[in-house]
Amino acid sequence: MSKSIQAIDMNVYYGSFRAVEGVNIDIDARSVTAFIGPSGCGKTTFLRSINRMHEVLPYARVEGQLLLDGDDIYGPGVDPVTVRTLIGMVFQKPNPFPTMSIRENVLAGYKLNGMRLSKSDADGIVEKSLTSANLWNEVKDRLDKPGSGLSGGQQQRLCIARTIAVKPDVILMDEPCSALDPISTLAVEDLIAELKEEYTVVIVTHNMQQAARVSEKTAFFNIAGTGKPGKLVEYAETSTIFNNPSEKSTEDYVSGRFG
């Protein structure tokens, strides 16, 4: 469980366009790392490259290395589908499978991978995953009802339960609270604080206060202008990034002077 991530000279391309340039970063296991920066600066593109999710787009490719506990996930013969089971993803908009029940949503990863479970194993996974996502007590009496019938905040926690059900090492979150109300946001933030005890969590957020609240380290991405690649400008302890950054552009961004 819970593995470190190391990017070495990572460049992410869409066709001939370099979207992200020369990222070097070490992300600790069992921690929360926040990616911040203005729109279009490459933070989500880089996040999606951590579990090879960007490759679902045609012509997308990566140069450089991305090591998961020392193993290059872009090495020859590595199956992207396997990578995505080790490195789960929670998206901006809650996306439970609409035709599936709450229970089926939690077990969807096993079904997609063609894994058969006994009923008792499946029951155990459902309860453990929903409990880990702080959702069990709210839904335990309606597991056979559609996941799409839950509130937005509950749907997002269901998606987190679905992600952790397959026991990944890393959980990536792409603005997981941007579609949620403040109370649901708080519930997800509390959950993130608990998840880092078992998982490596990386979150993209536009909410500065959220980055400050949930993460140990923060990476600031920026872009020199339209048509230029995004770059990692500064990466440090979150308190340093917000209180004493070494780059002026970081200071301007976190203080709200641009972005």
C-alpha positions in Angstrom: 0.0 0.0 0.0 0.9 3.7 -0.3 3.9 4.3 -2.5 6.2 7.2 -3.3 6.1 8.9 -6.7 9.1 10.4 -8.5 9.0 12.2 -11.8 12.3 12.7 -13.7 12.4 15.1 -16.6 8.7 14.5 -17.4 7.4 16.1 -20.6 3.8 15.5 -21.6 2.7 16.0 -25.2 -0.5 16.2 -27.2 0.7 15.5 -30.7 3.6 17.9 -31.3 2.4 20.3 -28.6 4.3 20.1 -25.4 1.7 20.7 -22.6 4.0 20.2 -19.6 7.7 20.6 -19.7 10.5 19.2 -17.6 8.8 18.2 -14.3 11.0 16.8 -11.6 9.2 16.1 -8.3 9.4 13.6 -5.4 6.0 12.9 -3.8 6.1 11.2 -0.4 4.1 8.1 0.4 1.3 8.5 3.0 1.0 12.2 2.4 -1.2 14.7 0.7 0.4 16.8 -2.1 -1.6 19.7 -3.7 -1.1 20.9 -7.2 -2.1 24.6 -7.7 -1.7 27.1 -10.5 -3.8 29.1 -13.0 -6.0 27.4 -15.6 -4.1 25.9 -18.5 -0.8 25.6 -16.6 -0.6 21.8 -17.0 -1.4 20.6 -13.4 -4.3 18.4 -14.4 -2.5 17.1 -17.5 0.5 16.2 -15.3 -1.9 14.6 -12.7 -3.5 12.5 -15.4 -0.1 11.4 -16.6 0.7 9.9 -13.1 -1.7 7.0 -13.8 -1.4 7.1 -17.7 -5.0 8.5 -17.9 -4.0 11.1 -20.4 -3.2 8.3 -22.9 -6.9 7.7 -23.5 -6.6 10.8 -25.7 -5.2 10.1 -29.2 -1.6 11.4 -29.8 -0.9 11.9 -26.1 2.5 10.7 -25.0 5.1 11.2 -22.3 8.9 11.5 -22.3 10.9 11.0 -19.2 10.3 8.7 -16.2 7.6 8.3 -13.6 8.7 6.0 -10.8 6.2 4.4 -8.4 8.4 3.2 -5.5 11.3 3.0 -8.0 9.4 1.2 -10.8 9.0 3.2 -14.0 5.3 3.0 -15.0 6.2 4.1 -18.5 8.8 1.3 -18.8 8.6 -1.2 -21.7 5.8 -3.8 -21.3 4.0 -1.9 -18.5 0.2 -2.2 -19.0 -1.6 1.1 -18.5 -4.7 -0.7 -17.2 -2.6 -2.3 -14.4 -1.2 1.1 -13.6 -4.7 2.5 -13.2 -5.6 -0.1 -10.6 -2.5 0.8 -8.6 -3.1 4.6 -9.0 -6.8 5.4 -8.7 -8.5 8.6 -9.9 -11.3 10.7 -8.5 -12.7 13.2 -11.0 -14.0 16.8 -10.7 -17.6 15.8 -11.2 -18.9 12.9 -9.2 -19.5 10.1 -11.7 -21.1 7.1 -10.2 -22.3 4.6 -12.9 -25.9 5.7 -13.3 -27.4 2.2 -14.0 -25.6 0.6 -11.1 -26.6 0.3 -7.4 -24.5 1.8 -4.7 -23.2 -1.7 -4.0 -22.4 -2.4 -7.7 -20.6 1.0 -8.0 -18.2 0.1 -5.1 -17.5 -3.3 -6.8 -17.2 -1.9 -10.3 -13.4 -2.2 -10.4 -13.5 -5.9 -9.8 -16.2 -6.4 -12.4 -14.3 -4.4 -15.0 -11.2 -6.4 -14.3 -13.1 -9.7 -14.6 -12.4 -10.7 -11.0 -14.9 -13.0 -9.3 -15.7 -12.5 -5.7 -17.7 -14.6 -3.2 -20.7 -12.9 -1.7 -19.0 -12.7 1.7 -15.9 -11.2 0.2 -17.9 -8.7 -1.8 -20.0 -7.8 1.2 -16.8 -7.2 3.2 -15.2 -5.0 0.5 -18.4 -2.9 0.2 -18.7 -2.3 3.9 -15.0 -1.6 4.3 -14.8 0.8 1.3 -17.9 2.7 2.2 -16.8 2.9 5.9 -13.4 4.2 4.7 -15.2 6.8 2.6 -17.3 7.9 5.6 -20.5 6.8 3.8 -21.5 3.5 5.3 -23.8 4.7 7.9 -25.6 6.9 5.4 -26.2 4.2 2.8 -26.1 0.8 4.5 -29.9 0.4 4.3 -30.1 1.2 0.6 -27.1 -0.5 -1.0 -29.3 -1.8 -3.9 -30.6 1.7 -4.8 -29.0 3.6 -7.7 -25.8 5.5 -6.8 -27.1 8.4 -8.9 -29.8 8.9 -6.3 -27.4 10.2 -3.7 -26.6 13.9 -3.1 -23.6 15.4 -4.9 -21.3 15.1 -1.8 -22.4 11.5 -1.2 -21.8 10.6 -4.9 -18.3 12.0 -4.6 -17.6 9.9 -1.5 -19.1 6.9 -3.4 -16.6 7.5 -6.2 -13.8 7.6 -3.5 -15.2 4.3 -2.1 -15.1 2.8 -5.6 -11.5 3.9 -6.0 -10.3 2.5 -2.7 -12.2 -0.8 -3.1 -9.5 -2.1 -5.5 -6.8 -1.2 -2.9 -4.7 1.2 -4.9 -1.3 2.6 -3.7 -2.1 6.2 -4.8 -5.3 8.2 -5.1 -5.3 11.1 -7.5 -8.0 13.7 -7.1 -8.8 16.3 -9.8 -10.6 19.2 -8.1 -12.8 16.7 -6.2 -14.8 19.4 -4.4 -15.3 22.0 -7.1 -18.9 20.8 -7.8 -19.8 20.5 -4.1 -21.4 22.7 -1.5 -19.3 23.8 1.6 -20.6 21.1 3.9 -19.9 18.3 1.4 -16.5 19.9 0.7 -15.7 19.7 4.4 -16.7 16.0 4.5 -14.4 15.2 1.6 -11.5 17.2 3.1 -11.9 15.3 6.4 -11.9 12.1 4.4 -8.7 13.1 2.6 -7.0 13.7 6.0 -7.9 10.1 7.0 -7.0 8.6 3.6 -3.4 9.7 3.9 -2.8 7.3 6.7 -3.0 4.5 4.2 -2.6 6.1 0.8 -0.5 8.6 -1.1 -2.9 11.3 -2.1 -2.4 14.0 -4.8 -5.0 16.6 -5.3 -5.4 19.4 -7.9 -7.3 22.3 -6.5 -8.1 25.9 -7.4 -9.1 26.6 -3.8 -6.1 28.0 -2.0 -7.6 27.5 1.4 -8.3 23.9 0.6 -4.6 23.3 -0.5 -3.5 25.0 2.8 -5.9 22.8 4.9 -5.3 19.4 3.4 -1.8 19.1 2.1 1.7 18.7 3.6 3.4 19.8 0.4 2.3 22.0 -2.5 3.5 22.2 -6.1 2.9 25.5 -8.0 2.6 25.2 -11.8 2.5 28.1 -14.1 2.6 29.0 -17.8 4.5 31.7 -19.6 1.7 32.4 -22.0 -0.8 30.9 -24.5 0.8 28.1 -26.6 3.7 27.7 -24.1 4.1 24.6 -22.0 3.2 24.5 -18.3 6.0 24.1 -15.8 6.5 23.2 -12.2 7.7 26.5 -10.7 8.1 25.7 -7.1 7.5 22.7 -4.8 7.9 22.8 -1.0 6.2 22.4 2.3 2.7 23.9 2.0 3.4 26.4 4.8 6.5 27.6 2.9 4.6 28.0 -0.4 1.9 30.1 1.3 3.9 32.1 3.7 7.5 32.3 2.3 7.7 31.2 -1.3 11.0 31.6 -3.1 9.5 32.6 -6.5 7.7 35.9 -7.0 5.1 34.3 -9.3 4.2 31.8 -6.6 3.7 34.7 -4.1 1.6 36.6 -6.7 -0.6 33.6 -7.3 -1.2 32.5 -3.7 -1.9 36.1 -2.6 -4.5 36.4 -5.4 -2.6 39.0 -7.5 -3.1 36.8 -10.6 -4.7 33.5 -11.7 
